């Protein structure tokens, strides 16, 4: 038999000592979906289910060195970028990727924790928008993040569409605006390409406080499906299904005294491998188009 190779992804993100979000969520998610997860840690956060008590950034040169070390040897086929605390680290990430052929990059524009702590240094926002956004294949802001990127209030579905057109000035590629912050029972996430609405993904809100890390989990799952070779709309559709099930399967379980994690490991699959050098899977999924 010829040589086998795992399907591999790299997450560049902050550590959540509580284990529900950040790099821990990313590694659990990618692993649960059968994808080998490499990681570059950008910051160490001190937190549990009750909140964040401290944030320590990793030196930018060390962020860059981790990425280069993984890229030069392990050769992931998709990247997820989550929390990046300061502008120098953002520039270090862009610099690291300048050495390689373009890969699918999912950028989760993490700015504040769900409990309100700053996960991005004051003044780093413009750098995120002007240097990190342009290298992403897909950007996945929630409503407040989309509002900040677009420089406008986003309070309804029409505002999301208007914000998407503005954000396309910084990145003409794919954009998934997550509508969870609109307080509706039916959640709607909207996928755009170059500011144009491409697909609408609906789902019913699960009544639970165990939603810590859902944004991290979604972007990591998208990166995992991109690593398998799916296109962006298919990867988003599959990743949303995974997150919805992970929320439902962890909705009634107590982890700590605060906001608990989703159940990443409700149905883990074995690590996938392919013949080394063989093309990735190209199976396509139907996704709901705009109605
Ligand atoms: O908000 C997403 C997020 C990203 N990164 C880290 C986190 C969280 C949420 O708490 O802890 C490290």
Boltz pocket constraint, residues with backbone or C-beta under 6 A from the ligand:
constraints:
  - pocket:
      binder: B
      contacts: [[A, 13], [A, 14], [A, 15], [A, 16], [A, 21], [A, 22], [A, 23], [A, 45], [A, 47], [A, 82], [A, 83], [A, 110], [A, 112], [A, 113], [A, 114], [A, 119], [A, 213], [A, 215], [A, 216]]
      max_distance: 6.0
